Amino acid sequence: ATASGAAGGVGAAPGGGGSCGGGREPTGRGRVTSAASSSSGGGGGGASGRSPGLSQQEGFSIDAWQLGVTVFYLLTGRHLYGDCRVDPAAVCINITTDRRANMPLLDGLPLMADLIVRLTARRPEERLSARKAAQHPALWNFEESLRFAAPLLNSRGRQ
């Protein structure tokens, strides 16, 4: 199974094919076609199962929303917007209303939660670009985190 067809339909139609319009049509592996972008409705997650608005940033097409949903699934084993096997209609409603039902699963990982929220913003223009997502503090290595925190930690010792 691919990531888009993995348990719960991460990055695809919630439910892995049977719900929210019966599956996902490919959009050309990274390229947004006019059919894909127009049927996505520009926001809110269409009945086709496509992400709520594909965006083109930095000269190439990306789907930050699906990346965010996929990363959430990889971290938690659950779909960001609910349980597709129990109530696929509720998942569709959650997508269209921007209700991230399973977000509390990341309560112990605030930086990762921030990255997911920024990737899955309802409006495509509010989502992180690929470049900004790659620079997000949730993805920093230990040395980068320490360099950032050092001035903060040193200033606390002076107070």
N, C-alpha and C positions, 0 to 999 in steps of 0.2 A: 504494500500500500504506500502511496505517496503521502507527503505531509498534508496535502489538501484533501485526501480521502481518508485520513487516519481517524480513529475513533472519535465520533461526535462531529465529524465534518469540519475540523478546524481549517479555517481559511477557505472553506467552500460553503456550500449551502448548509446551514445548520441541520444536523441530522444525517449528513453524509449522502444526501441524494434524494430522499423521499419527502423532505419538508421544504417549506419556503419556495415552492415553485418547481421542485423536482430536479435539483442538481445544478451544476455549474458548468458553463461552457468555457473552454479555454479562451484567453484573450491574446494569444500569440506570444506566450512566454516573455513577459516583460514589456511588451508593446501594447499600448491601449488602442483598440480599434474604435472607430466611430460608433459601431453598434454597441460595444461594451460600455463606452462612456456615456452614450445617450440613454441606454436602458438602465444604467445605474441610478439615474434620476438626480445625480449631483448631490446626493446625501440621503441618509436614512435607511439604506439597505433595501434594495428592491426585492420584489417577489422572486426574481430570477436567482437569488442567492449570491449575487455579486456584492462586493463590498460597497458601502454607501459612499460612492464617489471615488473614482480613480483620479489621480492627479499626475500632472507632468511637471517635474521640477528638475532644475540643474541640467537641462538638455536631454534627459532620458526619462522614460516612464517608470513610475514606481507605484506600488500599492502598499503604502505604509499601514493602512488599516489591517490588511490581511497579515502583514508581518507582525503587528501587535497582537492579533488574535492567536497567531501561531506560536509566538514566543510565550504568551500566557499559557497556552496548552502544554508546551514543553516544560514549563516551570511547575505546573500544577496537575496536569493530567485531566483538566476540566475545561469546558468551553467557557469563555469569558462571559457570555450572555445568558448562560443557563444550561440546563440539562436537556439536550436534544432528544434523548430517548424517552424521557418522562413527558415533556410538554413542548414539542417542536413549535407550536403556535406561539407559546409564550416567548420562546427564544427569538422568533421573528419580530414580535412586538417589542422585545427588549432592544433589539438592534435598531429598529426604526425610532424608538424613543430614547436611545442612547443610555439605556440602563444596564450597566455592567454588573449583573447579578452576582457573579462570583469574585468580584474584586476583593472582598475581605480575605480571600485566601492569600493575598500578598501583604497583609497587614505587617508582617515581620520583615518585609523587604521594601521599605519606602522608596528607595531609588528606583528599583525595578517597577514598582507600582506607578511612579511618575512617568517612566519611559512608556509603559503600556498606555496610560491615559493620553499622553501626547501623541502616540502613534495612532490611536483609535479615536481621535477627536472627530466629532460628527461632521464638521465642515472640512473638506480636503485642504483648503488653504490654511487651516489652523494646525494641520499635522506637521510633525517634524519632517524635514527633508532627510534623505538618506545620509547626507554628510553630517547633519546635526545629530541624527540618531546614533551614528557611529561615534560621535564625540560626547555622548551623554555620560554623566558620572556613573551611572549604573554599569557601564562597560569599561570603566577605568581599571587598570591594574593597580596593584598595591602601591607601587612607587608614585604613580600619578595621584592617587588618593592622598598619600602622605604629603606630597608636595603641596597639594591644595590645603590640607588640614594644618600643616605646620605653622603658618602665620596665625591661624585661629587659636591653635593650642598654645603658642608662645604668648599671645596677647592675654589669654586668660591667666597665665602665670604672673603677669605684671600687675594685675588688678588687685 
